[in-house]
Amino acid sequence: MKVLTIGSFLACLAVHPPTAQSATASLVVQGDNSGFVYGPAPASLPKGTQVSNLLGDPSKPGPFVLRLIFPPHTDVMPHTHSKPETVTVLSGTIYHEHGPTLARAQGVKLTAGGFVYLPQGMPHSLWTTDQQVIIQVSGTGPFGLQYVNPADDPSLAK
């Protein structure tokens, strides 16, 4: 299986570099999501996904915080991470499901304020319906992503 590191997120942001802060610096964020620079997420995430790196470097040891914008009708197929992560829904409605297959009937609806903690290696998937969703992902690097089924990796699509 191909393991994709979040470091690829940072490499793909060269066109629209985010305003990341050092994990040792103070950071204050307004609640309206303004002032963040988003850029295209790497090819390992669904087309149209945008990312902003708020804090730290996910490819290196230490804490990090990312914000992701998923467009309507986005599926993030079952995957795992190399370290624990937390996900907080900032706006919109997203569905989350534990397990090695995407089973929409098992998904939990999460709205703004919704929170998920995922231990290292727990397979899970996410999907949006008819609206854009903004989530915040926090964890400790080095952080990686691995699709349960390598054929689900959007970066391998032809």
C-alpha positions in Angstrom: 0.0 0.0 0.0 1.1 3.5 -0.8 1.6 5.8 2.3 1.0 9.4 1.6 2.5 11.9 4.1 0.9 15.2 4.9 4.2 16.7 3.9 2.8 16.4 0.4 0.1 18.9 1.5 2.8 21.4 2.1 4.6 20.8 -1.1 1.4 21.3 -3.0 0.7 24.6 -1.4 3.7 26.4 -3.0 1.2 28.2 -5.4 -0.9 29.6 -2.5 1.3 29.4 0.6 -0.7 29.5 3.8 0.2 31.6 6.8 1.5 28.8 9.0 2.8 29.7 12.4 5.6 27.9 14.4 4.3 25.5 17.0 6.1 27.5 19.6 4.6 30.9 18.6 1.4 32.3 20.0 -1.5 32.2 17.5 -5.0 33.9 17.8 -7.7 33.0 15.3 -10.9 35.0 14.7 -14.0 32.9 14.5 -15.1 33.8 11.0 -12.4 32.0 9.0 -11.3 35.2 7.3 -7.7 36.0 6.8 -6.6 32.4 5.9 -4.9 31.7 2.6 -6.2 28.4 1.1 -4.6 26.5 -1.7 -5.3 23.4 -3.5 -5.0 20.2 -1.5 -2.6 17.5 -2.8 -3.9 15.0 -5.4 -4.3 12.5 -2.6 -7.5 14.3 -1.5 -10.6 14.7 -3.6 -10.5 17.2 -6.4 -11.6 20.7 -5.3 -10.5 20.3 -1.7 -8.7 23.3 -0.3 -6.2 23.5 2.6 -4.7 26.1 4.9 -1.9 25.3 7.3 -2.5 27.2 10.5 0.2 25.8 12.8 3.2 23.6 12.7 4.4 21.3 9.9 2.6 18.0 9.6 5.6 16.4 8.0 7.8 17.0 11.0 7.6 16.0 14.7 5.3 18.3 16.7 1.8 19.7 16.8 0.0 20.9 13.6 -3.4 22.4 12.7 -4.9 22.4 9.2 -8.2 23.7 7.9 -9.8 21.9 4.9 -12.6 23.1 2.7 -14.5 20.3 1.0 -16.9 21.2 -1.8 -20.4 19.7 -2.1 -20.7 16.0 -3.0 -17.1 15.1 -1.9 -16.2 11.6 -0.7 -13.0 11.0 1.2 -12.9 7.2 0.9 -11.8 4.9 3.8 -8.4 5.7 5.0 -6.2 5.6 8.1 -3.6 7.9 9.6 -0.1 7.2 11.0 -0.9 9.2 14.2 -4.0 10.1 16.2 -6.0 13.1 14.9 -8.9 15.3 15.9 -11.5 16.7 13.5 -13.7 19.7 14.4 -16.5 20.8 12.0 -16.4 24.6 11.6 -19.2 25.1 9.1 -21.5 23.0 7.0 -22.6 19.4 7.5 -20.3 16.4 6.9 -20.8 12.7 7.5 -18.2 10.5 9.3 -18.1 6.7 9.5 -15.7 4.3 11.1 -14.8 1.2 9.1 -12.9 -0.1 6.1 -15.7 0.6 3.6 -17.8 3.7 3.0 -21.2 2.7 4.4 -23.5 5.8 4.1 -26.2 4.2 6.3 -23.7 4.0 9.1 -22.5 7.6 8.9 -22.9 10.1 11.7 -24.1 13.5 10.7 -21.8 16.2 12.1 -22.6 19.9 12.0 -20.7 23.0 13.1 -19.1 22.2 16.5 -19.1 18.5 15.8 -15.9 16.7 17.0 -14.2 13.4 16.2 -11.1 11.9 17.8 -9.5 9.1 15.8 -6.7 6.9 17.2 -3.8 5.9 15.1 -4.7 3.4 12.3 -8.5 3.6 12.7 -10.2 3.3 9.3 -12.7 6.0 8.6 -14.4 8.0 5.8 -16.0 11.4 5.3 -18.5 12.8 2.8 -20.4 15.9 2.1 -23.8 16.3 0.5 -25.1 19.6 -1.0 -23.0 22.2 0.8 -19.4 23.2 1.3 -17.8 22.1 4.6 -14.9 23.5 6.6 -13.1 21.2 9.1 -10.1 21.7 11.3 -7.7 18.8 11.6 -5.2 18.7 14.5 -2.6 16.2 15.4 1.1 15.5 15.8 3.5 14.9 13.0 4.9 13.3 11.2 1.4 12.6 10.0 0.5 10.3 7.1 -2.6 9.1 5.2 -3.1 5.7 3.8 -6.2 4.6 1.8 -7.6 1.2 2.8 -8.1 0.4 -0.8 -5.2 1.9 -2.8 -7.5 2.2 -5.8 -9.5 4.9 -3.9 -6.4 7.2 -3.8 -7.4 10.1 -6.1 -3.8 10.7 -6.9 -3.6 7.4 -8.7 -6.7 8.1 -10.8 -6.1 8.1 -14.6 
